[in-house]
């Protein structure tokens, strides 16, 4: 029996979110938050391939990518500068 890819992705996302919630606060949890957001960008782009009108989905992915970039900039600013 083959498990669909979207269900595997959902399971991995749930596991990553649960790990984020139970880990002690620090740089590792902050970076895991960024990775979860970046993976969401990839998921939106991959999922948009199946849509006839891709532009709205790609714009949503771009917005999510900008959010992740801004949040990562803030984390690095707090930790480094």
C-alpha distances in whole Angstrom, upper triangle without the diagonal:
4,7,10,13,15,13,13,17,18,17,19,22,22,22,25,27,27,28,30,32,32,34,37,39,40,39,36,35,37,35,31,32,33,30,28,30,30,26,27,29,26,24,26,27,24,23,26,25,24,27,30,32,31,35,34,31,33,36,34,32,35,37,34,35,38,38,36,39,41,40,39,43,44,42,44,47,47,46,48,51
4,6,9,12,11,10,14,15,15,16,19,20,20,22,24,25,26,28,30,31,32,36,37,38,37,33,32,34,32,29,30,30,27,25,27,27,23,23,25,22,20,23,23,20,19,23,22,20,24,27,29,28,31,31,28,29,32,30,28,32,33,31,31,35,35,33,35,38,37,36,40,41,39,41,44,44,43,45,48
4,6,8,7,7,10,11,11,13,15,16,17,19,21,21,23,25,26,27,29,32,34,34,34,30,29,31,29,26,26,27,24,22,24,24,20,20,22,20,17,20,21,18,17,21,20,19,22,25,27,26,29,29,25,27,29,27,26,29,30,27,28,32,31,29,32,35,33,33,37,38,36,38,41,41,40,42,45
4,6,6,7,9,10,11,13,15,16,17,19,20,22,23,25,26,28,29,33,33,34,33,30,29,30,28,25,25,25,22,20,22,21,18,18,20,17,14,17,18,14,13,17,17,15,18,21,23,22,25,25,21,23,26,24,22,26,27,25,26,29,29,27,30,33,31,31,35,36,35,36,40,40,39,41,44
4,5,5,6,9,10,11,12,14,15,16,18,20,21,22,24,26,27,30,31,31,30,27,26,27,25,22,22,22,19,17,19,18,14,14,16,14,11,14,15,11,11,15,15,14,17,20,22,20,23,23,19,20,23,21,19,23,24,22,22,26,26,24,27,29,28,28,31,33,32,33,36,37,36,38,40
4,5,5,6,9,10,10,12,14,15,16,18,20,21,22,24,26,29,29,30,29,26,25,25,24,21,20,21,18,15,17,16,13,12,14,13,9,12,13,11,9,13,14,13,15,19,20,19,21,20,17,19,21,19,17,21,22,19,20,24,23,22,25,27,26,26,30,31,30,32,35,35,35,37,39
4,5,5,6,9,10,10,12,14,15,16,18,20,21,23,24,28,29,30,29,26,24,25,24,21,21,22,19,16,18,18,15,14,17,15,12,15,17,14,13,17,18,16,19,23,24,22,25,24,20,22,24,22,20,24,24,21,23,26,25,24,27,29,28,28,31,32,31,33,36,36,35,38,40
4,5,5,6,9,10,11,12,14,15,16,18,20,21,22,26,27,28,27,24,22,24,22,19,19,20,17,15,17,17,13,14,17,15,12,15,17,14,14,18,18,18,21,24,25,23,26,25,21,23,25,22,20,24,25,22,22,26,25,23,26,28,27,26,30,31,29,31,34,34,33,36,38
4,5,5,6,9,10,10,12,14,15,16,18,20,21,24,25,25,24,21,20,21,19,16,16,17,14,11,13,13,10,10,13,11,9,12,14,12,12,15,16,16,19,22,23,21,23,22,18,19,22,19,17,20,21,18,19,22,21,19,22,25,23,23,26,27,26,28,31,31,30,33,35
4,5,5,6,9,10,10,12,14,15,17,19,20,23,24,25,25,22,20,21,20,16,16,17,15,12,14,15,11,11,14,13,10,13,16,14,13,17,18,18,20,23,24,22,24,22,19,20,22,19,18,21,21,18,19,23,21,20,23,25,23,23,27,28,26,28,31,31,31,33,36
4,5,5,6,9,10,11,12,14,15,17,18,22,23,24,24,21,19,21,20,16,16,18,16,13,15,17,13,13,17,16,13,16,19,17,17,20,21,21,23,27,27,25,27,26,22,24,26,22,21,24,24,21,22,25,23,21,25,27,25,25,28,29,27,29,32,32,31,33,36
4,5,5,6,9,10,10,12,14,15,16,20,21,22,21,18,16,18,17,13,14,15,12,10,13,14,11,12,15,14,12,15,18,16,16,20,21,21,24,27,28,25,27,26,22,23,25,22,19,22,23,19,20,23,21,19,22,24,22,22,25,26,24,26,29,29,28,30,33
4,5,5,6,9,10,10,12,14,15,19,19,20,20,17,15,16,15,11,11,13,11,7,10,12,9,9,13,13,11,14,16,15,15,18,20,21,22,26,26,23,25,23,20,21,22,19,17,20,20,16,17,20,18,16,20,21,19,19,23,23,22,24,27,26,26,28,31
4,5,5,6,9,10,11,12,14,18,19,20,20,17,15,17,17,13,13,15,13,10,13,15,13,12,16,16,14,17,20,19,18,21,23,23,25,29,28,26,28,26,22,24,25,21,20,23,22,19,20,23,21,19,22,24,21,21,25,25,23,26,28,28,27,30,33
4,5,5,6,9,10,11,12,16,17,19,19,16,14,16,16,12,13,15,13,11,14,16,13,14,18,18,16,19,21,21,21,24,26,26,27,31,31,29,30,28,25,26,27,24,22,25,24,21,22,24,22,20,23,25,22,21,25,25,23,25,28,27,26,29,32
4,5,5,6,9,10,11,14,15,16,15,12,10,12,12,8,9,11,9,7,11,13,11,12,15,15,15,17,20,19,20,23,25,25,27,31,30,28,29,27,24,24,25,22,20,22,22,18,19,21,19,16,19,21,18,18,22,22,19,21,24,24,23,25,28
4,5,5,6,9,10,13,14,15,16,13,10,12,12,9,8,11,11,8,11,13,12,12,16,17,16,18,20,21,20,23,26,26,27,31,30,28,28,26,23,24,24,21,20,22,21,17,18,20,18,16,19,20,17,17,21,21,18,21,24,23,22,25,28
4,5,5,6,9,12,13,16,17,14,11,14,15,11,11,15,14,11,14,17,15,16,19,20,19,21,24,24,24,26,29,29,30,34,33,31,32,30,27,28,28,25,23,26,25,21,22,24,21,19,23,23,20,20,24,23,21,24,26,25,24,27,30
4,5,5,6,10,11,13,14,11,9,12,12,9,10,13,12,11,14,16,15,16,20,20,20,22,25,24,25,28,30,30,32,36,35,32,33,31,28,28,29,26,24,26,25,21,22,24,21,19,22,23,19,19,23,22,19,21,24,23,22,25,28
4,6,6,8,9,11,11,9,6,9,10,7,7,11,11,9,12,15,14,15,18,19,19,21,24,24,24,27,29,30,31,35,34,31,31,29,27,27,27,24,22,24,23,19,20,21,18,16,19,19,16,16,19,18,16,18,21,19,19,22,24
4,6,8,9,12,14,12,8,11,13,10,10,14,14,12,15,18,17,18,21,22,21,23,26,27,26,29,32,32,33,37,36,33,33,31,28,29,29,25,24,26,24,21,22,23,20,18,21,21,18,18,22,20,18,21,23,21,20,24,26
4,7,9,12,14,12,9,13,14,12,12,16,16,15,18,20,20,20,24,25,24,26,29,29,29,32,34,35,36,40,39,36,37,35,32,32,32,29,28,29,28,24,25,27,23,21,24,24,21,21,24,22,20,22,25,22,21,25,27
4,6,9,11,8,7,10,12,10,11,15,15,14,17,19,19,21,23,24,24,27,29,29,30,32,35,36,37,40,39,37,37,35,32,32,32,29,27,29,28,24,24,26,23,20,22,23,19,19,22,20,17,19,22,20,18,22,24
4,6,9,9,7,10,13,12,13,16,17,17,19,21,22,23,26,27,27,29,31,32,33,35,37,39,40,43,42,39,39,37,34,34,34,31,29,30,29,25,26,26,23,21,23,23,19,19,21,19,16,18,20,18,16,20,22
4,7,8,6,8,11,11,11,14,15,16,17,20,21,22,24,26,26,28,30,31,32,34,36,38,38,42,40,37,37,35,33,32,32,29,27,28,26,23,23,24,21,18,20,20,16,16,18,16,13,15,17,14,13,17,19
4,5,6,6,9,10,11,13,15,16,17,19,20,22,24,25,26,28,30,31,32,34,36,38,39,42,40,37,37,35,32,32,31,29,27,27,26,23,22,23,20,17,19,18,15,14,16,14,10,12,14,12,10,13,16
4,6,5,6,8,10,11,12,14,15,16,18,20,21,23,24,26,27,29,30,32,34,36,37,40,38,35,35,33,31,30,29,27,25,25,24,21,20,20,18,15,16,16,13,11,13,12,8,10,12,10,8,11,14
4,5,5,6,9,10,10,12,14,15,16,18,20,21,22,24,26,27,28,30,32,34,35,38,37,34,34,33,30,29,29,27,24,25,24,21,20,21,19,16,17,18,14,12,15,15,11,12,15,14,12,14,18
4,5,5,6,9,10,10,12,14,15,17,19,20,21,23,25,26,27,29,31,33,34,37,36,32,32,31,28,27,27,25,23,23,22,19,19,20,17,14,16,17,13,12,15,14,11,13,16,14,13,16,19
4,5,5,7,9,10,11,13,15,16,17,19,20,22,24,25,26,28,30,32,33,36,34,31,30,29,26,25,25,23,21,21,20,17,16,17,14,11,13,13,9,8,11,10,7,10,12,11,10,13,16
4,5,5,6,9,10,10,12,14,15,17,18,20,21,23,24,26,28,30,31,34,33,29,29,28,25,24,24,22,19,20,19,16,15,16,14,10,12,13,10,8,11,11,8,10,13,13,11,14,17
4,5,5,6,9,10,10,12,14,15,16,19,20,21,22,24,26,28,29,33,31,28,28,27,24,23,24,21,19,20,19,16,15,17,15,11,14,15,12,11,14,14,12,13,17,16,15,17,20
4,5,5,6,9,10,11,13,15,15,17,19,20,21,23,25,27,28,31,29,26,26,24,22,21,21,18,17,18,16,13,13,14,12,9,12,13,9,9,13,13,11,13,16,15,15,18,20
4,5,5,6,9,10,11,13,14,16,17,19,20,21,24,26,26,29,28,24,24,23,20,19,19,17,14,15,14,11,10,11,10,6,8,10,7,7,10,11,9,11,14,15,14,16,19
4,5,5,6,9,10,11,12,14,15,16,18,20,22,24,25,28,27,24,24,23,20,19,19,17,14,15,15,12,11,13,12,9,11,13,11,10,13,15,13,14,17,18,17,19,21
4,6,5,6,9,10,10,13,15,15,16,18,21,22,23,27,25,22,23,21,18,18,19,16,13,15,15,11,11,14,12,9,12,14,12,12,16,16,15,17,20,20,19,22,24
4,5,5,7,9,10,11,13,15,15,17,19,21,22,25,23,20,20,18,15,15,15,12,10,12,11,7,8,10,8,6,10,11,10,10,14,14,14,16,18,19,19,21,23
4,5,5,7,9,10,11,13,14,16,18,20,21,24,22,19,19,18,15,14,15,13,9,11,11,8,7,10,9,7,9,12,11,10,14,15,15,16,19,20,20,21,23
4,5,5,6,9,10,10,12,14,16,18,19,22,22,18,19,18,15,14,16,13,10,13,13,10,10,13,13,10,13,16,14,14,17,19,18,19,22,23,23,24,27
4,5,5,6,9,10,10,12,15,16,17,20,19,16,17,15,12,12,13,10,8,11,11,8,9,12,11,10,13,15,14,15,18,19,19,21,23,24,24,26,28
4,5,5,6,9,10,11,13,15,16,19,17,14,14,13,10,9,10,8,5,8,9,6,6,10,10,9,11,14,14,14,17,19,19,20,23,24,24,26,27
4,5,5,6,8,10,11,14,15,18,17,14,15,15,11,10,13,11,8,10,12,10,9,13,14,12,14,17,17,17,19,22,21,22,25,26,26,27,29
4,5,5,6,8,10,12,13,17,16,13,15,14,10,11,13,11,9,12,13,11,12,15,15,14,17,19,19,19,22,24,23,25,27,28,28,30,32
4,6,5,6,9,11,11,14,13,10,11,10,7,7,10,8,6,10,11,9,10,14,14,14,16,19,19,19,22,24,24,25,28,29,29,31,32
4,5,5,7,10,10,13,12,9,10,11,7,6,10,9,6,9,12,11,11,14,15,15,17,19,20,20,22,25,25,26,28,30,30,31,33
4,5,6,8,10,13,13,10,13,13,10,10,13,12,10,13,15,14,14,18,19,18,19,22,23,23,25,27,27,28,31,32,32,33,35
4,5,6,8,11,12,9,12,12,8,10,13,12,10,14,16,14,15,19,19,19,21,24,24,24,27,29,29,30,32,34,34,35,37
4,5,5,8,8,6,8,9,6,7,10,10,9,12,14,14,15,18,19,19,21,23,24,25,27,29,29,31,33,34,35,36,38
4,6,8,9,7,10,12,9,10,13,14,12,15,17,17,17,21,22,22,23,26,27,27,29,31,32,33,35,37,37,38,40
4,7,9,8,12,13,11,12,15,15,15,18,20,19,20,23,24,24,26,29,29,30,32,34,34,36,38,39,40,41,43
4,5,6,9,10,9,11,13,13,14,17,18,18,20,22,23,24,26,28,29,30,32,34,34,36,38,39,40,41,43
4,6,9,10,10,12,14,15,16,18,20,21,22,24,26,26,28,30,31,32,34,36,37,38,40,42,43,44,45
4,6,7,8,10,11,13,14,15,17,18,20,21,23,24,26,27,29,30,32,33,35,36,38,39,40,41,42
4,6,5,6,9,10,11,12,14,15,16,18,20,21,22,24,26,27,28,30,31,33,34,36,37,38,39
4,5,5,6,9,10,10,12,14,15,16,18,20,21,22,24,25,27,29,30,31,32,35,36,36,37
4,6,5,6,9,10,11,12,14,15,17,18,20,21,23,24,26,27,29,30,31,33,35,36,36
4,5,5,6,9,10,11,12,14,15,16,18,20,21,22,24,26,27,28,30,32,33,34,35
4,5,5,6,9,10,10,12,14,15,16,18,20,21,22,24,25,27,28,30,31,32,33
4,5,5,6,9,10,10,12,14,15,16,18,20,21,23,24,26,27,29,30,31,31
4,5,5,6,9,10,11,12,14,15,17,18,20,21,23,24,26,27,29,30,31
4,5,5,6,9,10,10,12,14,15,16,18,20,21,22,24,26,27,28,29
4,5,5,6,9,10,10,12,14,15,16,18,20,21,22,24,26,26,27
4,5,5,6,9,10,11,12,14,15,17,18,20,21,23,24,25,26
4,5,5,6,9,10,10,12,14,15,16,18,20,21,22,24,25
4,5,5,6,9,10,10,12,14,15,16,18,20,21,22,23
4,5,5,6,8,10,10,12,14,15,16,18,20,21,21
4,5,5,6,8,10,11,12,14,15,17,18,20,20
4,5,5,6,8,10,10,12,14,15,16,18,19
4,6,5,6,9,10,10,12,14,15,16,17
4,5,5,6,9,10,10,12,14,15,15
4,5,5,6,9,10,11,12,14,15
4,5,5,6,8,10,10,12,13
4,5,5,6,9,10,10,11
4,5,5,6,9,10,10
4,5,5,6,8,10
4,5,5,6,7
4,6,6,5
4,6,6
4,6
4
